[in-house]
Amino acid sequence: MSDLAERLRASTNYDDRSDAADLIEAQAARIAELEAALRFANEYVGRLALALAEKHYPEQRFELLPDLPGRIDQIDNMTCGLHRAALVGGEDGCN
């Protein structure tokens, strides 16, 4: 347990509660920043996945997954497929 949490539990002092409110506000702001960064990354990776699919797999129906890990996996699968197509036999290391 953090020192601030212990102080809040032990005290009814208004200043301690104000410190907690400041901490909560700071954490909420940081969470908002991280959510914005995640949205940006998800949109960017989505555009990249769509561009790869349109350029290298135009004959296949491509459906973009909604989340960042899924989109990264789609890009991994497409680039692995391109790697396989470029090889002439042998192990390619793609799963």
DAGI-V993615 format. One record per residue. N is the residue number from 1. RES is the residue in one small letter. SS is DSSP state (@ for helix, = for strand, . for the rest). BURIAL is + if it has 9 or more other ideal C-beta (glycine too) atoms within 8 Angstrom, else -. D_CENTER is the distance of its C-alpha to the mean C-alpha in Angstrom with 2 decimals. Layout:
n->N res->RES ss->SS burial->BURIAL d_center->D_CENTER
n->N res->RES ss->SS burial->BURIAL d_center->D_CENTER
This chain:
n->1 res->m ss->. burial->- d_center->28.48
n->2 res->s ss->. burial->- d_center->28.10
n->3 res->d ss->@ burial->- d_center->31.25
n->4 res->l ss->@ burial->+ d_center->30.40
n->5 res->a ss->@ burial->- d_center->29.91
n->6 res->e ss->@ burial->+ d_center->33.21
n->7 res->r ss->@ burial->+ d_center->34.99
n->8 res->l ss->@ burial->+ d_center->33.85
n->9 res->r ss->@ burial->- d_center->35.08
n->10 res->a ss->@ burial->- d_center->38.38
n->11 res->s ss->. burial->- d_center->39.06
n->12 res->t ss->. burial->- d_center->39.71
n->13 res->n ss->. burial->- d_center->39.87
n->14 res->y ss->@ burial->- d_center->38.40
n->15 res->d ss->@ burial->- d_center->37.09
n->16 res->d ss->@ burial->+ d_center->34.94
n->17 res->r ss->@ burial->+ d_center->33.49
n->18 res->s ss->@ burial->- d_center->32.88
n->19 res->d ss->@ burial->+ d_center->30.97
n->20 res->a ss->@ burial->+ d_center->28.78
n->21 res->a ss->@ burial->- d_center->28.22
n->22 res->d ss->@ burial->- d_center->27.26
n->23 res->l ss->@ burial->+ d_center->24.79
n->24 res->i ss->@ burial->- d_center->23.25
n->25 res->e ss->@ burial->- d_center->23.10
n->26 res->a ss->@ burial->- d_center->21.45
n->27 res->q ss->@ burial->- d_center->18.76
n->28 res->a ss->@ burial->- d_center->18.26
n->29 res->a ss->@ burial->- d_center->17.97
n->30 res->r ss->@ burial->- d_center->15.35
n->31 res->i ss->@ burial->- d_center->13.27
n->32 res->a ss->@ burial->- d_center->13.81
n->33 res->e ss->@ burial->- d_center->12.75
n->34 res->l ss->@ burial->- d_center->9.36
n->35 res->e ss->@ burial->- d_center->8.98
n->36 res->a ss->@ burial->- d_center->10.32
n->37 res->a ss->@ burial->- d_center->8.11
n->38 res->l ss->@ burial->+ d_center->4.95
n->39 res->r ss->@ burial->- d_center->7.74
n->40 res->f ss->@ burial->- d_center->8.98
n->41 res->a ss->@ burial->+ d_center->6.36
n->42 res->n ss->@ burial->+ d_center->6.40
n->43 res->e ss->@ burial->- d_center->10.11
n->44 res->y ss->@ burial->- d_center->10.73
n->45 res->v ss->@ burial->+ d_center->9.51
n->46 res->g ss->@ burial->+ d_center->11.45
n->47 res->r ss->@ burial->- d_center->14.40
n->48 res->l ss->@ burial->+ d_center->14.41
n->49 res->a ss->@ burial->+ d_center->14.52
n->50 res->l ss->@ burial->+ d_center->17.24
n->51 res->a ss->@ burial->- d_center->19.14
n->52 res->l ss->@ burial->+ d_center->19.27
n->53 res->a ss->@ burial->+ d_center->20.44
n->54 res->e ss->@ burial->+ d_center->23.01
n->55 res->k ss->@ burial->- d_center->24.37
n->56 res->h ss->@ burial->+ d_center->24.60
n->57 res->y ss->. burial->+ d_center->24.76
n->58 res->p ss->. burial->- d_center->26.58
n->59 res->e ss->. burial->- d_center->28.79
n->60 res->q ss->. burial->- d_center->26.07
n->61 res->r ss->. burial->- d_center->24.58
n->62 res->f ss->. burial->+ d_center->20.82
n->63 res->e ss->. burial->- d_center->18.64
n->64 res->l ss->. burial->+ d_center->15.03
n->65 res->l ss->. burial->- d_center->12.83
n->66 res->p ss->. burial->- d_center->11.13
n->67 res->d ss->. burial->- d_center->7.63
n->68 res->l ss->@ burial->+ d_center->4.90
n->69 res->p ss->@ burial->- d_center->6.56
n->70 res->g ss->@ burial->+ d_center->9.72
n->71 res->r ss->@ burial->+ d_center->9.66
n->72 res->i ss->@ burial->+ d_center->9.20
n->73 res->d ss->@ burial->+ d_center->11.97
n->74 res->q ss->@ burial->+ d_center->13.98
n->75 res->i ss->@ burial->+ d_center->14.05
n->76 res->d ss->@ burial->- d_center->15.07
n->77 res->n ss->@ burial->- d_center->17.72
n->78 res->m ss->@ burial->+ d_center->19.06
n->79 res->t ss->@ burial->+ d_center->19.43
n->80 res->c ss->@ burial->+ d_center->21.00
n->81 res->g ss->@ burial->+ d_center->23.35
n->82 res->l ss->@ burial->+ d_center->24.32
n->83 res->h ss->@ burial->+ d_center->25.05
n->84 res->r ss->@ burial->+ d_center->27.19
n->85 res->a ss->@ burial->- d_center->29.04
n->86 res->a ss->@ burial->- d_center->29.92
n->87 res->l ss->. burial->- d_center->31.36
n->88 res->v ss->. burial->- d_center->34.94
n->89 res->g ss->. burial->- d_center->35.04
n->90 res->g ss->. burial->- d_center->33.80
n->91 res->e ss->. burial->- d_center->30.69
n->92 res->d ss->. burial->- d_center->27.46
n->93 res->g ss->. burial->- d_center->25.09
n->94 res->c ss->. burial->- d_center->22.68
n->95 res->n ss->. burial->- d_center->21.87
